Amino acid sequence: METAKILTDLRTELNRLNKAIAALESLDGTATATTPAAKAAPKQAKKRGLTPAGRRRLSAMMKARWAARRKQVAKPAPKQTRGRRTMSAAARKKIAEAQRKRWAARKKAAKAS
């Protein structure tokens, strides 16, 4: 047998034994920081995500928020826009008569000069 193969076999056996020892120690609660299992791999940070229930809760909250916002925006009365203003026939006649007087006065002034 090659020496390299023997070494890899021994290392795998050592790892297996260390894991078994660590498992037995953890049952008793006597695991120490010096055991290879205790200092082996640091725990990865737990990936935090939304649960389906949390997602539904957030969705309901956002829908309520936007509904309240729409309701608040809808409250103020819409700006009243004036339609086209119309003039009564009497007012139109009065303005036309005044304009004719002005034209007549200008014509008279132009003839006199």
C-alpha positions in Angstrom: 0.0 0.0 0.0 1.0 3.6 -0.6 1.8 5.8 2.3 -0.5 8.6 1.0 -3.5 6.2 0.9 -2.7 4.9 4.4 -2.6 8.5 5.7 -5.9 9.4 4.1 -7.5 6.3 5.6 -6.2 7.1 9.0 -7.3 10.8 8.8 -10.9 9.7 7.8 -10.9 7.2 10.7 -9.7 10.0 13.1 -12.4 12.3 11.9 -15.0 9.6 12.4 -13.8 8.9 15.9 -13.7 12.6 16.8 -17.2 13.1 15.6 -18.4 10.1 17.7 -16.6 11.4 20.8 -18.1 14.8 20.3 -21.6 13.3 19.9 -21.2 11.4 23.1 -19.9 14.4 25.0 -22.7 16.6 23.8 -25.2 14.1 25.2 -23.6 14.6 28.7 -23.1 18.3 28.1 -19.4 18.0 28.8 -18.2 19.2 25.4 -15.3 21.6 25.8 -13.7 24.2 23.5 -10.7 21.9 23.2 -12.5 19.1 21.5 -12.2 19.1 17.8 -15.9 19.0 17.3 -16.4 22.1 19.4 -13.9 24.1 17.4 -14.6 22.5 14.1 -16.8 24.6 11.8 -18.2 27.9 13.1 -22.0 28.0 12.7 -23.2 29.9 9.6 -25.5 32.8 10.2 -29.0 31.7 9.7 -30.5 33.0 6.5 -33.5 35.1 7.5 -36.5 35.1 5.2 -40.2 35.7 5.2 -42.5 32.8 6.1 -45.6 32.5 4.1 -47.6 33.7 7.1 -45.4 36.7 7.5 -45.7 37.5 3.8 -49.5 37.4 4.1 -49.4 39.6 7.2 -47.2 42.1 5.4 -49.4 42.0 2.3 -52.5 42.7 4.4 -50.8 45.6 6.2 -49.6 47.2 2.9 -53.1 46.8 1.3 -54.7 48.5 4.3 -52.1 51.3 4.2 -52.7 52.0 0.5 -56.5 51.8 0.9 -56.3 54.4 3.7 -54.1 56.6 1.5 -56.4 56.4 -1.4 -59.4 57.2 0.9 -57.5 60.2 2.3 -56.6 61.5 -1.2 -60.2 61.0 -2.4 -61.6 63.1 0.5 -60.9 66.6 -0.7 -63.5 67.8 -3.1 -62.3 67.9 -6.7 -61.5 71.3 -7.9 -64.5 72.8 -9.6 -63.7 73.8 -13.2 -65.9 76.5 -14.6 -67.5 75.7 -17.8 -67.5 78.2 -20.7 -69.3 81.3 -19.5 -72.1 82.5 -21.6 -73.5 86.0 -22.0 -77.1 86.8 -21.9 -78.7 88.3 -25.0 -79.4 91.6 -23.2 -75.7 91.9 -22.1 -74.5 91.1 -25.6 -76.8 93.8 -27.1 -75.6 96.4 -24.6 -71.9 95.7 -25.4 -72.6 95.8 -29.1 -74.4 99.1 -28.8 -71.5 100.7 -26.8 -69.0 99.4 -29.4 -71.0 101.0 -32.2 -71.0 104.3 -30.4 -67.2 104.1 -30.0 -66.8 103.4 -33.8 -69.1 106.2 -34.7 -67.2 108.6 -32.5 -63.9 107.6 -34.1 -65.3 108.0 -37.6 -66.6 111.4 -36.7 -63.2 112.4 -35.2 -61.4 111.0 -38.3 -63.6 113.1 -40.7 -63.1 116.3 -38.7 -59.3 116.0 -38.9 
